[in-house]
Amino acid sequence: MERHFLLTDEPPAGTFQRLWDGLRNFNQQAVGEAQSRLLTVLLQDAADVTIGGLWGRTLWGQLYIDILFVPEELRRNGMGRELVLQAEEEAVRRGCHCSWLDTYEFQAKPFYERLGYEVFGTLEGPAPVYPRYFLRKRLNASFLPGTR
């Protein structure tokens, strides 16, 4: 059977799912069931319009925070902290033992460090994009409601 490569920024419909399914099947053969679950905490206005929030997923006992966004006019008043804490609490309920994320130099490294995250890896490169930091935090039952 002939094989070839296609380099494109417009893949055919369904391509991501096909790749994801193949990787998920491989992973399940190696380590068992891979139930990735979406975890979102949305910040909404009075009209229930999403204006910010946290987008992540849980898998294999870990919470990965992919996106955290708070509108600039709402920053520095605990909104971001509350988004992260709610996600961590839900992750613990789901059986997660750690959380991890990445952030760039121009983004939120000090914010995450104030929440107990520590750098475990760095990608170096030219400013303004780099360095890029990878941070992690251990989670435990002390994150559950009423224990903050």
C-alpha positions as CSV (number, residue, x, y, z in Angstrom):
1,M,0.0,0.0,0.0
2,E,1.3,3.4,-1.0
3,R,2.0,5.9,1.8
4,H,2.6,9.6,1.6
5,F,2.7,12.7,3.8
6,L,0.4,15.7,3.7
7,L,1.5,18.9,5.3
8,T,-1.5,21.2,5.8
9,D,-3.1,23.7,8.0
10,E,-6.5,22.6,6.8
11,P,-6.8,18.9,7.6
12,P,-9.8,16.9,6.4
13,A,-12.9,16.8,8.7
14,G,-12.6,14.2,11.5
15,T,-8.8,14.1,11.4
16,F,-8.2,15.2,15.0
17,Q,-10.7,12.5,16.2
18,R,-9.0,9.8,14.2
19,L,-5.6,10.7,15.6
20,W,-7.0,11.0,19.1
21,D,-8.8,7.7,18.9
22,G,-5.6,6.0,17.7
23,L,-3.5,7.5,20.5
24,R,-6.2,6.7,23.2
25,N,-6.3,3.1,22.0
26,F,-2.5,2.8,22.2
27,N,-2.5,4.3,25.7
28,Q,-5.3,2.0,26.9
29,Q,-3.3,-1.0,25.8
30,A,-0.3,0.2,27.7
31,V,-1.8,1.5,31.0
32,G,-5.5,0.8,31.0
33,E,-8.6,2.9,30.6
34,A,-7.9,6.5,29.6
35,Q,-10.9,8.4,30.6
36,S,-10.0,12.0,29.9
37,R,-12.7,14.3,31.3
38,L,-13.2,17.9,30.5
39,L,-13.1,20.2,33.5
40,T,-14.3,23.8,33.1
41,V,-15.1,26.6,35.6
42,L,-16.8,29.5,33.8
43,L,-16.9,33.1,34.9
44,Q,-20.2,34.6,33.7
45,D,-21.8,38.0,33.8
46,A,-25.3,38.8,34.9
47,A,-26.7,37.7,31.5
48,D,-25.0,34.3,31.8
49,V,-22.5,35.2,29.1
50,T,-19.1,33.6,29.6
51,I,-16.5,36.3,30.1
52,G,-13.7,34.3,31.5
53,G,-12.9,31.0,33.0
54,L,-10.7,27.9,33.3
55,W,-10.5,25.1,30.7
56,G,-8.8,21.9,31.6
57,R,-9.1,18.1,31.7
58,T,-8.4,15.3,34.1
59,L,-6.7,12.1,33.2
60,W,-4.8,9.4,35.0
61,G,-4.9,11.2,38.4
62,Q,-3.9,14.6,37.0
63,L,-5.5,17.9,36.3
64,Y,-4.1,19.7,33.3
65,I,-5.0,23.4,33.2
66,D,-5.0,24.4,29.5
67,I,-6.6,27.9,29.6
68,L,-7.2,30.4,32.4
69,F,-8.5,33.8,31.5
70,V,-9.9,36.6,33.6
71,P,-10.8,39.9,31.9
72,E,-8.3,42.6,32.8
73,E,-10.8,44.8,34.6
74,L,-11.6,41.8,37.0
75,R,-8.0,40.8,37.7
76,R,-6.3,41.2,41.1
77,N,-9.5,40.6,43.1
78,G,-9.5,36.8,43.6
79,M,-11.4,35.7,40.5
80,G,-8.4,33.8,39.0
81,R,-7.6,32.2,42.4
82,E,-11.2,31.1,42.8
83,L,-11.3,29.6,39.3
84,V,-8.2,27.5,40.0
85,L,-9.3,26.5,43.5
86,Q,-12.7,25.3,42.2
87,A,-11.0,23.3,39.5
88,E,-8.5,21.8,42.0
89,E,-11.4,20.8,44.3
90,E,-13.2,19.1,41.5
91,A,-10.0,17.3,40.4
92,V,-9.6,15.9,44.0
93,R,-13.2,14.7,43.9
94,R,-12.2,12.9,40.6
95,G,-9.3,11.3,42.3
96,C,-6.5,13.5,41.1
97,H,-3.3,13.8,43.1
98,C,-1.6,16.6,41.1
99,S,-2.2,19.5,38.8
100,W,0.0,20.9,36.1
101,L,0.1,23.7,33.5
102,D,2.4,25.8,31.4
103,T,2.7,29.5,31.1
104,Y,5.0,32.0,29.3
105,E,7.3,34.6,30.9
106,F,4.8,37.4,29.9
107,Q,1.8,35.5,31.4
108,A,1.1,34.3,35.0
109,K,4.0,32.5,36.6
110,P,4.0,34.5,39.8
111,F,0.2,34.1,40.1
112,Y,0.5,30.3,39.9
113,E,3.5,30.3,42.3
114,R,1.3,32.2,44.9
115,L,-1.2,29.3,44.6
116,G,1.5,26.7,45.4
117,Y,2.6,25.7,42.0
118,E,6.3,25.1,41.4
119,V,8.4,25.1,38.2
120,F,9.5,21.6,37.1
121,G,10.7,22.5,33.6
122,T,11.6,25.5,31.4
123,L,12.0,26.0,27.7
124,E,14.5,28.7,27.0
125,G,14.4,31.0,23.9
126,P,14.3,34.5,22.8
127,A,12.0,37.2,24.4
128,P,9.2,38.1,24.4
129,V,7.7,34.6,24.2
130,Y,10.3,32.7,26.1
131,P,11.0,31.3,28.6
132,R,8.0,29.0,28.9
133,Y,7.5,27.4,32.3
134,F,5.9,24.1,33.3
135,L,4.5,24.1,36.8
136,R,2.9,21.5,39.0
137,K,1.2,21.3,42.4
138,R,0.3,18.3,44.6
139,L,-3.4,18.0,45.4
140,N,-4.9,16.3,48.4
141,A,-8.1,16.3,50.4
142,S,-7.3,19.7,52.0
143,F,-8.6,21.2,48.7
144,L,-12.2,20.0,49.3
145,P,-14.8,22.6,50.3
146,G,-14.7,23.8,53.8
147,T,-11.0,23.1,54.2
148,R,-9.5,26.1,52.5
